[in-house]
Amino acid sequence: RLSRTEFIEQVARHCDDDAGQAYDNACGYAAQLEFLHREQASLGDDETRHKRSPDSETDADPTYAALFKENWSAFCEASSIAALDSPAAYLRALHLFAEQVEKTGKGTRERITLAIRRPTLKDMVIDNSSVYRQLPLLTIVNETLTEHLQIHLTQNSGIYKSKSVNEVLAGTRYPFDLPFDLAHQQCLLGLSGNKPGLGELNYRLSLSLPLGQLQSNAYGKVYQEAYEAQRLLSGLSPEQQTLLTEPFWSVSKSDFKAHYD
């Protein structure tokens, strides 16, 4: 059985349809078929004979379904999220166990509890997507860090206004690993490999094609200044370019306080 992520990846190789919606629909139909099958299996001999013709009436041997009127709608498969031994039940028991362990010990330092490490766990909805979907560890780390950063931005709304985390990281200059422009990095990675790099199209192509037969032809005419292609080809984000090209700061401490305080 393929996971939801693996199914989406395989479908994406052949078409652009919404593979996630198709997977969810298939799981829903499969659950309905399973329920109907269990309902049919729980029919007694009286109900089965009622559906047969009188000519085919024969004395049937006693069966489990006829002797024990099981309520199959009250049972579920082990793989179902409602089962007591399902992955969802295991995660819930593990979460409760972690909370119990956090209350033990004789340390004097402030404890870094699970609610602090993963504050999103208490708000997660237990469904097929959250239980069986495969997430890279980097995605979980980014979600956790983003939530903590968003709390800091909210507490200092007078400084950051209504900017998002990515907008703040794109304009922050300290620590020196910053600024980090997510959109710019995505463009660089998307155009890596054998694809033309960022700025190459601006350098090579003209915005006007030779569609007419006039003597004065605008094909090949440069409509943008050369520095536009140079800036894109540099591989630097807009804020990094500003950091390199802006004039030296004055003796005033306002600039230093705005970026490095």
Secondary structure by P-SEA (a helix, b strand, c coil): cccaaaaaaaaaaccccaaaaaaaaaaaaaaaaaaaaaaaaaccaaaaaaacccccccccccccccccccccccccccccccccccaaaaaaaaaaaaaaaaacccccccccccccccccccccccccccccccccaaaaaaaaaaaaaaaaaaaaccccccccaaaaaacccccccccccaaaaaaaaaaccccccccccccccccccccccccccccccccccaaaaaaaaccccaaaaaaaccccccccccccccccc
